[in-house]
Amino acid sequence: MRTNIQTIFILLLFCIFVIGACNNSRDTAGEIPKTAAEQKKAELLRQVQHNYKDPEGHYQLGKVYQAEGLWEQAEHEFSVALSFDPVHRVSQAARVKTLLLSGDSAASKSAADSYMSEAFTSAKGALELGMAFQKEGLDEYALAGYRRALAMAPGSAKVNRQVGYYYLSKGEKDVAREYLVKSFRQNSNQPEVAKELGRLGVEVKTAPLTQNSPVKKK
């Protein structure tokens, strides 16, 4: 009987020891995020604390909050990013999207109109903002940016390439082909464009192409 009691007592002590060790381990690692998302957030928080004037850090942190549905925090981070870099295009587009997701469509449209008014003074600005809007899934605004960039720089290989890729992402292969061919005619040193044109059934040559150069469907 005494042996049984001693055995039970020893087992109880062992259980207490194990539970205590687990608790201590949990306490020690209490500041370490449990998930990859929490780790990323913690790293970004440290990053912006270390360099508060870094717009990219605030943008990335805002994207984390946006993914979590924390609209107010996300919009704040994008606004902080823009306070340090007023033409941080991805923050502009992300702020527009966040305001829309939060249910404030009027503020979202107002912000978009303001950013487009500033960016659309140059083909570069219009293209960059269009790309940022596309990244956020705001196709209407993205197309507005691309159309403005095309209007200001119709012969730009870069602009035509991006517009071609946009339509390709939408499955509109005929339209995509048209813009990618225009891009390649302006700059034939684009192996990725050449490869994409090959997939679209267009035979291209490595020499620079002119308007009369043979760019034909297979």
C-alpha positions as CSV (number, residue, x, y, z in Angstrom):
1,M,0.0,0.0,0.0
2,R,2.8,2.4,1.0
3,T,4.6,1.6,-2.3
4,N,1.5,2.5,-4.3
5,I,1.1,5.8,-2.4
6,Q,4.8,6.6,-3.1
7,T,4.4,5.7,-6.7
8,I,1.3,8.0,-7.1
9,F,3.2,10.8,-5.2
10,I,6.2,10.5,-7.5
11,L,3.9,10.6,-10.6
12,L,2.1,13.7,-9.3
13,L,5.5,15.4,-8.7
14,F,6.5,14.4,-12.2
15,C,3.3,15.8,-13.7
16,I,3.7,19.1,-11.8
17,F,7.3,19.4,-13.0
18,V,6.3,18.8,-16.6
19,I,3.4,21.3,-16.5
20,G,5.7,23.9,-14.8
21,A,8.3,23.3,-17.5
22,C,5.8,23.8,-20.2
23,N,4.5,27.0,-18.6
24,N,8.0,28.4,-18.3
25,S,8.7,27.6,-21.9
26,R,5.5,29.3,-22.9
27,D,6.3,32.3,-20.8
28,T,9.9,32.5,-22.2
29,A,8.5,32.4,-25.8
30,G,5.6,34.6,-25.0
31,E,6.9,37.5,-27.2
32,I,7.5,35.2,-30.1
33,P,4.6,35.2,-32.6
34,K,2.9,31.8,-33.0
35,T,2.2,32.1,-36.7
36,A,4.1,33.4,-39.8
37,A,1.6,36.3,-40.1
38,E,2.3,37.3,-36.5
39,Q,6.0,37.1,-37.1
40,K,5.7,39.3,-40.1
41,K,3.6,41.8,-38.3
42,A,6.1,41.9,-35.4
43,E,9.0,42.4,-37.7
44,L,7.3,45.2,-39.5
45,L,6.4,46.9,-36.2
46,R,10.0,46.8,-35.2
47,Q,11.0,48.1,-38.6
48,V,8.8,51.2,-38.5
49,Q,9.8,51.8,-34.9
50,H,13.4,51.7,-35.9
51,N,12.9,53.9,-39.0
52,Y,9.6,55.6,-38.7
53,K,10.1,57.7,-41.9
54,D,10.3,54.6,-44.1
55,P,7.2,54.7,-46.3
56,E,7.7,51.1,-47.5
57,G,7.6,49.7,-44.0
58,H,4.3,51.5,-43.2
59,Y,2.9,50.3,-46.5
60,Q,3.8,46.7,-45.8
61,L,2.4,47.0,-42.3
62,G,-0.8,48.5,-43.7
63,K,-1.1,45.6,-46.1
64,V,-1.0,43.2,-43.1
65,Y,-3.8,45.2,-41.4
66,Q,-5.8,45.3,-44.6
67,A,-5.6,41.5,-44.9
68,E,-6.8,41.2,-41.4
69,G,-9.8,43.5,-42.1
70,L,-8.5,46.2,-39.7
71,W,-9.5,49.1,-42.0
72,E,-8.7,52.0,-39.7
73,Q,-5.3,50.7,-38.8
74,A,-4.5,49.9,-42.5
75,E,-5.7,53.3,-43.7
76,H,-3.6,55.0,-41.0
77,E,-0.4,53.2,-42.1
78,F,-1.0,54.0,-45.8
79,S,-1.6,57.7,-44.8
80,V,1.7,57.7,-42.8
81,A,3.5,56.2,-45.7
82,L,2.2,59.0,-48.0
83,S,3.1,61.7,-45.5
84,F,6.8,60.7,-46.0
85,D,6.4,59.9,-49.8
86,P,3.4,61.7,-51.3
87,V,3.8,59.8,-54.6
88,H,4.2,56.3,-53.1
89,R,1.8,54.8,-55.7
90,V,1.2,51.5,-54.0
91,S,0.1,53.2,-50.8
92,Q,-2.2,55.5,-52.8
93,A,-3.9,52.6,-54.4
94,A,-4.0,50.5,-51.2
95,R,-5.6,53.5,-49.3
96,V,-8.3,53.8,-52.0
97,K,-9.0,50.1,-51.8
98,T,-9.1,50.1,-48.0
99,L,-11.5,53.0,-47.9
100,L,-13.7,51.1,-50.3
101,L,-13.6,47.9,-48.3
102,S,-14.4,49.9,-45.1
103,G,-17.7,51.0,-46.7
104,D,-16.7,54.6,-47.3
105,S,-17.1,54.6,-51.1
106,A,-17.3,58.4,-51.3
107,A,-14.0,58.9,-49.5
108,S,-12.5,56.1,-51.7
109,K,-13.5,57.8,-54.9
110,S,-12.4,61.2,-53.7
111,A,-9.0,59.8,-52.8
112,A,-8.7,58.1,-56.2
113,D,-9.7,61.2,-58.1
114,S,-7.1,63.2,-56.2
115,Y,-4.3,60.8,-56.8
116,M,-5.2,60.4,-60.5
117,S,-5.3,64.2,-60.9
118,E,-1.8,64.5,-59.7
119,A,-0.3,61.3,-61.3
120,F,-1.9,61.8,-64.7
121,T,0.3,64.9,-65.5
122,S,2.9,62.4,-66.8
123,A,2.9,59.1,-68.6
124,K,5.2,57.7,-65.9
125,G,2.9,58.7,-63.1
126,A,-0.2,57.4,-64.9
127,L,1.5,54.1,-65.6
128,E,2.8,53.6,-62.1
129,L,-0.6,54.5,-60.5
130,G,-2.4,52.2,-63.0
131,M,-0.1,49.3,-62.0
132,A,-0.7,50.0,-58.4
133,F,-4.5,50.1,-58.9
134,Q,-4.2,46.8,-60.8
135,K,-2.3,45.3,-57.9
136,E,-5.3,46.2,-55.7
137,G,-7.8,44.7,-58.1
138,L,-9.2,48.2,-59.0
139,D,-9.6,47.5,-62.7
140,E,-11.6,50.6,-63.5
141,Y,-8.9,52.9,-62.1
142,A,-6.1,50.8,-63.5
143,L,-7.5,51.1,-67.0
144,A,-7.9,54.9,-66.6
145,G,-4.2,55.0,-65.7
146,Y,-3.1,52.9,-68.7
147,R,-5.3,54.9,-71.1
148,R,-3.8,58.1,-69.9
149,A,-0.3,56.7,-70.2
150,L,-1.0,55.5,-73.7
151,A,-2.4,58.9,-74.7
152,M,0.7,60.7,-73.5
153,A,3.2,58.1,-74.7
154,P,1.6,55.9,-77.4
155,G,5.0,54.7,-78.7
156,S,6.4,53.7,-75.3
157,A,7.5,50.1,-75.2
158,K,7.1,50.0,-71.5
159,V,3.6,51.3,-71.5
160,N,2.4,49.0,-74.3
161,R,4.0,46.1,-72.6
162,Q,2.2,46.7,-69.3
163,V,-1.1,47.3,-71.1
164,G,-0.6,44.0,-73.0
165,Y,0.2,42.1,-69.8
166,Y,-3.0,43.6,-68.2
167,Y,-5.2,42.4,-71.0
168,L,-3.4,39.0,-70.9
169,S,-4.2,38.7,-67.2
170,K,-7.9,39.2,-68.1
171,G,-7.8,36.5,-70.8
172,E,-8.2,39.0,-73.6
173,K,-5.5,37.5,-75.8
174,D,-6.3,39.4,-79.0
175,V,-6.1,42.8,-77.4
176,A,-3.0,41.7,-75.4
177,R,-1.3,40.6,-78.6
178,E,-1.9,44.0,-80.2
179,Y,-0.1,45.9,-77.4
180,L,2.7,43.4,-77.0
181,V,3.5,43.5,-80.7
182,K,3.6,47.4,-80.4
183,S,5.9,47.1,-77.5
184,F,8.2,44.6,-79.3
185,R,8.4,46.8,-82.4
186,Q,9.7,49.7,-80.2
187,N,12.2,47.5,-78.4
188,S,13.0,44.0,-79.6
189,N,15.4,43.4,-76.7
190,Q,12.5,42.0,-74.6
191,P,12.9,38.2,-74.3
192,E,9.9,37.8,-72.0
193,V,7.7,39.7,-74.4
194,A,9.0,37.6,-77.3
195,K,8.2,34.5,-75.4
196,E,4.7,35.7,-74.6
197,L,4.2,36.6,-78.2
198,G,5.3,33.1,-79.2
199,R,2.6,31.7,-76.9
200,L,0.1,33.9,-78.6
201,G,1.0,32.6,-82.0
202,V,3.2,35.5,-83.2
203,E,6.5,34.9,-84.9
204,V,9.0,37.5,-83.9
205,K,12.6,38.3,-84.9
206,T,15.4,39.4,-82.6
207,A,16.3,42.4,-84.8
208,P,14.6,45.7,-84.0
209,L,11.2,45.8,-85.8
210,T,9.7,48.7,-87.7
211,Q,6.1,49.3,-88.6
212,N,6.8,47.3,-91.8
213,S,8.8,44.6,-90.2
214,P,7.3,41.1,-90.4
215,V,5.5,40.3,-87.2
216,K,3.0,37.7,-88.1
217,K,0.8,35.0,-86.6
218,K,2.0,31.5,-87.0
